[in-house]
């Protein structure tokens, strides 16, 4: 299924907005993920550095006693190590000796690693009361310590002491809270920034596409004022388009003028032989003379219609505004005289301005009024209605009208519902075609008077 020219999928503004919005969202999401990862790594490294200092401090406070016992000479200053299950724990083991913080109470120091903490020497483990802990362990050898020998002689070096394993753990609750708080603030800030950037994108698109809006307004103004060229000052990107539009207008004007001349030349070329043949039919027998005269009259009327069409095709470019009421009154007066024997009530009411050529308006109203008078019983009405966006002209009669299923057919060329009636069958088709040159349309309906209502509608301000 082919998309409409006004389909949103063809909108330049929508495409630019979609691409820009996707780019902004992608950039902000990527930035948020990177900043969040960097902050989490920074926090992890900060906590790991704290654990490393604690391990180093503990290693500096440990020594072997002369009796070969492991001794902590300086208790860590953090009061959390003294409060049971506080979330801060330390543990030291060397050989058969074991030292631990009071905070561990009756729990074991966590040694089962769940996962490593990236870019650090720490790991995550589950501690007392299912606390999530960041743990760091280190194995060291304490130097500069001595014991009594087997004979009890002081100062004699004994066997080498076993390595000491030091472990420090800290609750990750505060760490995770800090990460969560940062993420919330980060995404809120990025969301506000994203709204601002999208608003800037909308403003940029509106400003950037403003010349196209001006171009459309200039085309509308040119159409209203019947100008032949698009003028004005334009950005360098739009100037090629304006030049091409002007070239297209010039080519169209030339093509219309050429077609008009060709149609007029052809019609005039046919009229001369028709006139000669019309004079020659006087030599024919009476019955044949009448039949031939009727056919020649039909051909002459068709030539006249085509000449009118040729005039209308060229007039639309230089047309102005025509008072419909003046044209309608002149036609009404003429038709009253033409149908004086039938005493038809022919009236015109309302006022409006037709945006076109006077001769074209006469051609259209003349055909419609003549058709209405042919079929009216007693009354024909012409009504003019001027609206803000359109001009409507209705011609109605109280005749038999046209059946619903035949209204479209009668606007085709050479179609007549009554073959016995006068006419070439071109009247309504000519009205429709001339009206189309001005963007108008012809609609047939049932009139309030009971007969046919022919309504011409011409858009204004386009």
C-alpha positions in Angstrom: 0.0 0.0 0.0 1.5 3.4 -1.1 1.9 5.9 1.7 0.0 9.2 1.4 2.2 12.3 0.6 1.1 13.6 4.0 1.9 10.4 5.8 4.0 11.0 8.9 6.6 8.5 7.6 7.5 11.1 5.0 7.9 13.9 7.4 11.5 15.4 7.5 10.9 16.9 10.9 9.7 13.5 12.3 12.7 11.8 10.8 15.2 14.3 12.2 13.4 14.2 15.6 13.5 10.4 15.7 17.2 10.2 14.8 18.2 13.0 17.2 16.1 11.6 20.0 17.5 8.1 19.6 21.0 9.5 19.5 20.4 11.6 22.6 18.9 8.6 24.5 21.7 6.3 23.3 24.4 8.8 24.3 22.8 9.5 27.7 22.3 5.9 28.5 25.8 5.0 27.5 27.2 7.9 29.6 25.1 6.8 32.5 26.3 3.3 32.3 30.0 4.4 32.0 29.7 6.9 34.9 27.9 4.4 37.1 30.6 1.8 36.4 33.4 4.2 37.1 31.8 5.4 40.3 31.2 1.8 41.5 34.8 0.9 40.7 36.0 4.1 42.6 33.9 3.1 45.6 35.1 -0.5 45.5 38.7 0.7 45.3 38.1 3.2 48.2 36.8 0.4 50.4 39.5 -1.9 49.3 42.1 0.7 50.2 40.6 1.0 53.6 40.8 -2.8 54.1 44.4 -2.8 52.9 45.3 -0.1 55.5 43.6 -2.2 58.2 45.5 -5.3 57.1 48.8 -3.4 57.1 48.0 -1.9 60.5 47.2 -5.3 61.9 50.4 -6.8 60.4 52.4 -4.0 62.1 50.9 -4.8 65.5 51.5 -8.5 65.5 54.5 -10.3 66.9 55.6 -13.6 68.3 56.1 -13.9 72.1 59.2 -15.5 73.5 57.0 -18.4 74.3 56.0 -18.8 70.6 52.6 -17.3 71.0 51.1 -14.9 68.5 50.4 -11.5 70.1 48.5 -8.4 68.9 50.2 -5.5 70.6 47.8 -2.8 69.4 44.0 -3.1 69.1 42.5 -1.4 66.0 40.9 2.0 66.9 37.6 1.4 65.0 35.0 0.9 67.7 33.0 -1.3 65.4 35.5 -4.1 66.0 34.3 -4.3 69.6 30.6 -4.4 68.9 29.2 -7.8 68.2 28.0 -8.3 64.6 28.7 -4.7 63.8 29.8 -5.4 60.2 33.5 -4.8 60.8 35.6 -7.8 61.5 39.3 -8.9 61.6 40.9 -12.3 62.1 44.5 -13.5 62.4 45.7 -17.1 62.3 49.3 -18.4 62.5 50.1 -22.0 63.1 47.8 -23.1 66.0 47.3 -19.5 67.2 44.2 -17.5 66.3 43.2 -13.9 67.1 39.9 -12.3 66.2 37.9 -9.2 66.8 35.2 -9.1 69.4 32.7 -8.2 66.8 32.8 -11.7 65.4 31.5 -13.0 68.7 30.7 -16.7 68.2 30.7 -16.6 64.3 33.4 -17.7 62.0 35.4 -15.3 59.8 34.1 -15.6 56.2 36.6 -17.3 53.9 34.3 -18.6 51.2 34.6 -16.3 48.2 31.4 -15.6 46.3 33.0 -13.4 43.7 35.9 -11.1 43.2 35.7 -7.4 43.4 37.1 -6.1 40.1 40.3 -4.1 40.0 41.0 -5.0 43.7 42.5 -7.8 45.8 39.2 -8.1 47.8 36.3 -10.5 47.4 32.7 -10.6 48.4 31.5 -13.2 51.0 28.6 -13.8 53.3 29.3 -13.1 57.0 27.4 -13.3 60.3 23.7 -12.8 60.0 23.9 -13.1 56.2 25.8 -9.8 55.9 27.3 -9.1 52.6 31.0 -8.4 53.3 34.0 -7.1 51.4 36.9 -9.2 52.5 40.6 -8.9 52.1 43.2 -11.4 53.3 46.9 -11.4 53.3 49.6 -13.9 54.3 52.8 -12.5 55.9 55.8 -13.6 57.8 56.6 -11.7 60.9 60.3 -10.9 61.2 62.6 -9.8 64.1 61.0 -12.1 66.7 62.9 -14.6 68.8 62.1 -17.5 71.3 64.0 -19.5 73.9 65.8 -22.6 72.5 65.2 -26.1 73.7 67.8 -25.7 76.5 66.2 -22.5 77.6 69.2 -20.3 76.5 67.9 -16.8 75.8 68.6 -15.2 72.5 69.1 -18.4 70.6 67.1 -18.6 67.4 64.5 -21.3 67.4 62.6 -23.0 64.5 61.1 -20.7 61.9 57.7 -19.4 62.7 54.8 -20.3 60.4 53.3 -17.6 58.1 50.4 -15.5 59.5 47.2 -15.0 57.6 45.4 -11.7 58.3 41.8 -11.1 57.2 39.7 -8.0 57.4 36.0 -7.6 56.4 33.6 -4.7 56.2 29.9 -4.6 55.6 28.9 -3.6 52.1 25.6 -2.0 53.2 27.0 1.6 53.2 28.9 0.8 49.9 25.7 -0.3 48.2 23.7 2.6 49.6 26.3 5.0 48.2 26.2 3.3 44.8 22.4 3.3 44.8 22.2 7.0 45.8 24.6 7.9 43.1 22.8 5.9 40.4 19.5 7.5 41.4 20.9 11.0 41.3 22.8 10.2 38.1 19.8 8.9 36.1 17.6 11.8 37.4 20.2 14.3 36.2 20.6 12.5 32.9 16.8 12.4 32.5 16.5 16.2 33.0 19.4 16.7 30.7 17.7 14.5 28.1 14.5 16.4 28.3 16.5 19.6 27.8 18.4 18.2 24.8 15.2 16.9 23.2 13.6 20.3 23.6 16.7 21.8 22.0 16.4 19.3 19.2 12.8 20.3 18.6 13.8 24.0 18.6 16.7 23.3 16.2 14.5 21.3 13.8 11.8 24.0 13.9 14.4 26.7 13.2 16.2 24.6 10.6 13.0 23.8 8.6 11.6 27.3 8.8 12.8 28.1 5.3 10.6 25.2 4.0 7.6 26.7 5.8 8.4 30.1 4.3 8.7 28.4 0.9 5.2 26.9 1.3 3.8 30.3 2.3 5.5 31.9 -0.7 3.9 29.4 -3.0 0.5 30.0 -1.5 1.0 33.7 -1.9 2.1 33.3 -5.4 -1.0 31.2 -6.2 -3.3 33.8 -4.6 -1.8 36.7 -6.5 -1.5 34.8 -9.8 2.2 35.5 -10.0 4.4 33.7 -12.5 7.6 33.5 -10.5 8.6 32.7 -6.9 10.7 35.5 -5.5 12.2 36.3 -2.1 15.5 35.8 -0.3 16.4 32.2 0.6 19.2 30.3 2.3 21.8 28.8 0.0 20.4 25.3 0.5 16.9 26.3 -0.7 17.9 28.5 -3.6 18.4 25.5 -6.0 14.9 24.3 -5.1 13.4 27.8 -5.8 15.3 28.0 -9.1 13.9 24.6 -10.2 10.3 25.6 -9.1 10.6 28.8 -11.2 11.9 26.8 -14.2 9.0 24.3 -13.8 6.5 27.2 -13.7 8.0 28.7 -16.8 7.9 25.4 -18.6 4.3 24.8 -17.6 3.3 28.3 -18.7 5.0 27.7 -22.1 3.3 24.3 -22.4 -0.1 25.8 -21.6 0.3 28.6 -24.0 1.5 26.2 -26.7 -1.5 23.9 -26.1 -3.8 26.8 -26.2 -2.5 28.0 -29.5 -2.6 24.5 -31.0 -6.2 24.0 -29.8 -7.3 27.4 -31.1 -5.5 26.8 -34.5 -7.1 23.4 -34.8 -10.6 24.7 -34.0 -10.2 27.6 -36.4 -8.9 25.2 -39.1 -12.0 23.1 -38.7 -14.5 26.0 -38.6 -13.6 27.1 -42.1 -14.4 23.7 -43.8 -17.6 23.5 -41.7 -18.7 26.9 -43.0 -18.1 25.8 -46.6 -19.9 22.5 -46.0 -22.8 24.4 -44.4 -23.2 26.6 -47.5 -23.0 23.5 -49.8 -25.8 21.6 -48.1 -28.3 24.0 -49.7 -28.0 21.9 -52.8 -29.2 18.7 -51.0 -32.8 17.5 -50.9 -34.9 19.0 -48.1 -34.9 15.9 -45.8 -31.1 15.4 -46.1 -30.5 19.1 -45.8 -32.2 19.3 -42.4 -30.3 16.2 -41.1 -27.0 17.5 -42.3 -27.7 21.0 -40.9 -28.3 19.5 -37.5 -25.0 17.6 -37.5 -23.0 20.6 -38.7 -24.6 22.6 -35.9 -23.5 20.1 -33.4 -19.9 20.1 -34.8 -19.8 23.9 -34.7 -20.9 24.0 -31.1 -18.2 21.5 -30.2 -15.6 23.6 -31.9 -16.9 26.6 -30.0 -16.6 24.7 -26.7 -13.0 23.7 -27.4 -12.2 27.3 -28.2 -13.7 28.2 -24.8 -11.6 25.6 -23.1 -8.4 26.8 -24.8 -9.1 30.3 -23.6 -9.8 29.1 -20.0 -6.6 27.0 -19.9 -4.5 30.1 -20.5 -6.5 32.6 -18.5 -6.0 31.0 -15.0 -2.5 32.4 -14.6 -3.4 36.1 -15.1 -6.9 36.0 -13.5 -8.0 38.4 -10.7 -11.1 38.6 -8.7 -14.5 38.9 -10.4 -17.8 39.9 -8.7 -20.1 36.9 -9.1 -23.2 39.0 -8.6 -22.5 41.2 -11.7 -21.9 38.3 -14.0 -24.9 36.4 -12.6 -27.3 39.4 -13.1 -26.2 39.9 -16.7 -26.8 36.2 -17.5 -30.2 36.2 -15.7 -31.3 39.2 -17.8 -30.2 37.5 -21.0 -32.0 34.2 -20.1 -35.2 36.0 -19.1 -35.4 37.5 -22.6 -34.5 34.1 -24.2 -37.2 32.3 -22.3 -39.7 35.1 -22.2 -42.4 32.8 -23.8 -42.2 30.5 -20.8 -42.4 33.2 -18.1 -39.7 31.6 -16.0 -38.9 33.0 -12.6 -35.1 33.4 -12.7 -33.4 35.1 -9.8 -29.8 35.5 -8.5 -29.0 36.2 -4.8 -25.9 36.6 -2.7 -22.5 38.1 -3.4 -19.0 36.8 -3.6 -15.7 37.2 -5.5 -14.6 34.5 -8.0 -10.7 34.1 -8.0 -10.4 33.7 -11.7 -11.1 35.0 -15.2 -14.5 36.7 -16.0 -14.9 34.8 -19.2 -14.4 31.5 -17.5 -17.1 32.4 -14.9 -19.5 33.4 -17.7 -18.8 30.1 -19.5 -19.5 28.0 -16.3 -22.6 30.0 -15.1 -23.9 30.3 -18.6 -23.9 26.5 -19.1 -25.4 25.8 -15.8 -28.1 28.5 -16.0 -29.0 27.4 -19.6 -29.3 23.8 -18.5 -31.5 24.8 -15.6 -33.8 26.9 -17.8 -34.1 24.1 -20.3 -35.5 21.8 -17.7 -37.2 24.1 -15.2 -41.0 24.2 -14.9 -41.4 27.6 -13.3 -38.3 28.6 -11.2 -34.5 28.9 -11.4 -32.4 30.2 -8.5 -28.7 31.1 -8.5 -27.3 31.5 -4.9 -23.8 32.8 -4.1 -22.3 32.0 -0.7 -18.9 33.4 0.3 -17.1 31.6 3.2 -13.7 32.2 4.7 -12.2 29.2 2.9 -14.4 28.7 -0.1 -16.8 30.3 -2.6 -19.9 28.3 -3.4 -22.3 29.0 -6.2 -25.5 26.9 -6.5 -27.9 26.9 -9.4 -31.2 25.0 -8.7 -34.4 24.5 -10.7 -37.8 22.9 -10.0 -37.6 20.5 -13.0 -37.6 16.7 -13.0 -34.0 16.5 -11.8 -31.5 13.7 -12.5 -31.7 10.2 -10.9 -29.0 9.5 -8.3 -27.3 6.8 -10.4 -27.1 9.0 -13.4 -25.5 12.2 -11.9 -21.9 11.1 -12.4 -22.6 10.0 -16.0 -24.1 13.3 -17.2 -20.8 15.1 -16.4 -19.0 13.0 -19.0 -18.5 14.3 -22.5 -21.2 13.8 -25.1 -23.6 12.2 -22.6 -27.3 13.3 -22.6 -30.1 11.7 -20.7 -32.6 12.9 -23.3 -31.4 12.3 -26.8 -34.3 14.3 -28.2 -33.2 17.4 -26.4 -31.0 20.1 -28.0 -27.3 20.3 -27.1 -24.1 18.5 -27.6 -23.7 16.9 -24.2 -20.6 19.0 -23.4 -22.1 21.6 -21.0 -21.5 19.9 -17.6 -18.2 18.4 -18.7 -16.9 21.8 -19.7 -18.1 23.4 -16.4 -16.3 20.6 -14.5 -13.1 20.9 -16.5 -12.9 24.8 -16.3 -13.7 24.6 -12.5 -10.9 22.1 -12.0 -8.4 24.6 -13.5 -9.1 26.7 -10.4 -9.1 23.8 -7.9 -12.9 23.8 -7.9 -15.4 21.0 -8.1 -18.9 20.5 -9.4 -21.4 18.5 -7.5 -24.9 17.5 -8.5 -27.7 16.9 -6.0 -31.4 17.3 -5.5 -32.5 20.9 -5.0 -34.8 22.2 -2.4 -37.1 23.3 -5.3 -37.4 19.7 -6.3 -35.2 19.6 -9.4 -31.5 19.6 -9.9 -28.9 21.4 -7.8 -25.6 22.1 -9.4 -23.1 23.4 -6.8 -19.7 24.8 -7.7 -17.2 25.1 -4.9 -13.9 27.0 -5.3 -11.3 27.0 -2.5 -10.0 30.3 -1.3 -6.6 31.1 0.4 -4.8 28.1 -1.0 
